[in-house]
Amino acid sequence: MRMSAAALKNHIRTFRVLADLTQEEIAQKAGVTRQTIIAIEKGNYTPSVQLALRLARTLGHPVEELFYEESE
């Protein structure tokens, strides 16, 4: 049985804005570049599990609230 492909989407920008953090600030806290945060927010980059966990910890929300699959 083959599962259909699902695009990984996220709410990083929404939670970042609610936390009153700039892209640069969240990048520094998560240990990545601002360009990485931009790419994640735009959906152009899928973070590693480790980075997803760091972002969740930084934003104070579970990974499941930050990332979700959207069926194609």
Secondary structure as GFF3:
##gff-version 3
##sequence-region A 1 72
A	DSSP	beta_strand	6	10	.	.	.	ID=ss1
A	DSSP	alpha_helix	12	18	.	.	.	ID=ss2
A	DSSP	alpha_helix	23	30	.	.	.	ID=ss3
A	DSSP	alpha_helix	34	42	.	.	.	ID=ss4
A	DSSP	alpha_helix	49	59	.	.	.	ID=ss5
A	DSSP	alpha_helix	63	66	.	.	.	ID=ss6
A	DSSP	beta_strand	67	71	.	.	.	ID=ss7
###
